[in-house]
């Protein structure tokens, strides 16, 4: 092997390592950072846009939106404007002695315990770190009921949240789930 090939091989290897390190740094920056957050005062400053009962799990989703997110009327497919934040409180429901969900006077299930808080936020360039699971320019995170600890941290949101929105909410609805229908 002559000297020219050795230098060429070293330069090639250095480029490969730079690419690997660059990808690793980008991955760490994108996955370790929560760019979504949970506004502490969302119940008083956001609009409750819908309540959806799930007959399959006998749970209820109470959905809140900030001013940008509330611009899209429930049932409309969007698109949602940048700056939209949607919060989904997932609740268990009160059951009767037969295990059926008890109804409130408005016809929705009676809420029992808050189970989890899901948050999605749309901003220009969001979601790029989700790779093949990207669902538009949304990013996701889920919080435990304390609103501080993660149920689904940012580094797992691509596989769980984004993939689910990509598969079931679809681009046609700007990756946002609609109302669960009662059967």
Buried (B, 14 or more C-beta within 10 A) or exposed (E): EEEEEEEEEEEEEEEEEEEEEEEEEEEEEBBEEBEBEBBEEBEEEBBBBBBBBBEEEBBBBBBBBBEBBBBBEEEEEBBBEEBBBBBBBBBBBBBEEEEEBEBEEEEBBBBBEBBBBBBBBBBEEBBEBBEEBBBBBBBBBBBBBEEEEBBBBBBBBBEBBBBBBBEEBBEEBBBBBEEBEEE
